[in-house]
């Protein structure tokens, strides 16, 4: 996150100058009170100015689940727009979502918890059973990610939605204790190995090609 905020804002610079845009909005990466060190932050973005314009770090006051609900409600209230494909994936190339990484699965669960259709959002590769195994048994959830998953869980319990596809069933999420999600011994060992590996990669000089 040391480049994407200012990098994205920089891309808008020619348009700001050409069209004399007074206010530029950039979507918030995190939520107030649930942040990690990141260069895309209101304390940085809102000091970015070109040709006298003002930059707004938009949505910092809303949780990720609240943002998902806004998108879901907009799509629901405007059926004429049809599908509303979104791109959230860090792993895949192009405009598609892999449906198998943590971010894809988190986003799918958040929309399903609101009653959304993941197929229309370009998350059709999502599989609830795969997500269950991945999140509970394999993936180490940081504090800010646990907050996002807890938000999806709360909406799922509140809305108790119907799932259009068998593979979209995420009712298992209702029973997950996210305070203990990282307690599995196998998870902790894998996490420690990952930390050691990253540390060693920093210490050992890379070979010059």
N, C-alpha and C positions, 0 to 999 in steps of 0.2 A: 503493500500500500504506500510505498514511498514515491510513486510517480503518477498513479492513475488519476488522482484528483486534479492536480495542476496540469497534467497532460491533457485530460479531457477539456478542461477550461481553456487551455491554450489553443486547442483546435477551433474553439468558437471565436477566437480573437479577430480573424478577418471579417466574419459576419457582424460582430459587434461594431467594428469600425465602419464597415460599408453601410449598414442599415441603422446606425446610431441607436443600438439597442440599449435601453436604460437599465434593464434588470435581467440578469442571467441566473437561472436556477440549475443546481446540480443536486441529484438525488443523494440523500444521506446513506452512507454505508452502514451505520450503526444507529443505536438509539441512546438518548441521554440516560446515563446511569448503567448502560450495558455496552461498554466500549472496550476496545483493545487499542494499543498504540498503532496509530494509522495516520498517514499524512493527508488523507481525505477526512477533514474534520472542520467543524465550523470555525475553530480558532485560526485555521489556515485559509480555508476556501473563502471565507467572508472578508478576508483582507486582500483578495485578488481583484484587481480592477484594471480595466483597459479603457482608454478614451472616456474616463469619468463614469463608467457604468458601475452598478452595484451587483455583487454576487450573493445569492441566497443558498445556503446549505439546507435544502428542502426536505422536510419529513423527519428531522432529528427528534422531534417530540413524539413520534409514533413508533410503536413496536413493529417488528416485522410482520406479525400476525395481523395487526391493524391495517398495514399497507396491503397485505394479501386480500383482506376483506374488502377494502376499497376497490381493488381491481375486480374481484368477484361480483360485487354489487353493480359496478359499472357495466360489466359484460351482461349481467342478468337484466339490467334495465334498458339495455340497447341490443336486443336480439338481432337487429338488422345487421350488426357488424359481423355476425357469424363467429368463426374461430378467431381466437386472439392469441396467436403464438408468441411465446416469450422465450428469451434466451437467458439462462442462468448458469449454464455449465462452464466449468473451468477446464474440463478434460477434453471435450470433443472439438473437432475442427468444423468451421463453417457455422451455419445457422441452427444446427440441430442440438438437442440435448441428449446426453448419453443415457440418462435415466438410471444409472447405476452408481454414480458418485454421491457423496453425502449431501452436497448442495442440491442436486437434482431430486433426491429422495426427500429431503427436508421440504423443498418447495412443493412437491407433489402432495405430501402429507398435509401441508398447511392449506392448500386449496381444497383437498378432499375433506378436511375438517370443516370447511365452510359450506360444503355441498357442491363443490366445483367439479368440472369435467376435465381431467388431466389430458385427455386426447386432444381436445380443442385448444389446449395450451402448449402443444408440442412436447408433452411429457408422456407420450403413449408407451414408451419403453419401461415405464415404472412398473414394478412388481412388488406388491405388499409383503409377500413372504420373504423375498430376497432382502427387502428393506429391514424387516424384523430381525433376521439373522445378522445382517451387517451392522446395524446400530446396537443391538444388544450384546453381540458376541465379538465383534471385530473392531469397530471404529472407536477411537478415543475422542470423547466429546469434551471440548474446552468449556469453560464457564459460560462464555457468551453464546456458544452453540446450544448448551443445555437450556439456556433461557429461551431460545427460539423454539426448541422442541417442546418445552413446557407450555409455551403459548399455543402451539398446535394441539397439544394434548387437551388443554382447557377448552378450546373451541370444539374439539371433537366430542368431548363429554357433554358440553352444553347443547350442541346442535344435533348430535346423534344422527348424522346424515345417512341416506341410502346410497349404496355404491352401485354404479351402472355396470361395472365389470367385476368379475370374481377376483381378478388380480389387484383391484383397487381397495379391497377390504383391509382396513388398518385398525380394526377394533382392538387388536393387541396393544396398540399405543395407549389405550386407556389405563392399562395395568402397569405400565413401566414406572419404576421409581428412579427418576433422574438424579436424585441425590446419591444413589448407589450404582449408577450406570457404569462407572469405571472400576467397580470393585472386583471384577473377575480377575483371578490370578493370571490367566492367559493374556488378558488385555493389558495388564500392568507390565508383564514381561515384554510383550511386543512394543509397548510404548517406550520402555526403557531402552530397548535395543534401537529403536528409531532415534531417540535422543543421542545415544552413543554414536550411531552412524553419522548423524548430522554434524556432531562435534568433531569427529575424526576427519570428515570431509573438509571442514574449515581449517583444521590443523595441518593436514597433509597437502603440500603444494600440488597443483594440477600439472600434469605433463604438458609441455608446450608442443603443439602439433606442428 
